[in-house]
Amino acid sequence: MKQYLDRLSEIYRAIDRAYSEALRHYNFSCDGCPDNCCVTKFHHHTLVEELYLAEGFKKLDEAELGAIILRAQNVAETHNSSSEDIRIMCPLNENGLCVLYEFRPMICRIHGVP
C-alpha cells in the first residue's frame, strides 16, 4: 500500500507545482473567490485518495480528530436534512485553513484553476 500512497504523493506534488504556475500565469488568487472550494460538496475522489487522506487523520491528536468528527456530523445532518444543494464549510476547514492540507484530495488541489 505504501508504494501507492508514495506515488500519489509524487503526483500531488506535481499537481501543486503546476497549479502554482497557473496561479502566477493567470494572476489568480483564492482570496475573495465566491466559488470557495471548501464549501463545495465534492463526490469525486478515488479510493487511493481516501486512503491518503486517512494517513493525514493518523497524524491528528484526539482533540483535533474529535472536532473534525463533530463538524462532519453537523455537515452530514445539514446535507441530509435538505434536498437542496447546500453550500457548507468542509469539516476539515478550521479558521479558513484545511487541517489536512498536505493530504487533501486532487479535486481540492485543482478546483478553481482557470
Secondary structure, 3 states (H helix, E strand, C coil): CHHHHHHHHHHHHHHHHHHHHHHHHHCCCCCCCCCCHHHCCCCCCCHHHHHHHHHHHCCCCHHHHHHHHHHHHHHHHHHHCCCCCCCCCCCCEECCEECCHHHCCHHHHHCCCC
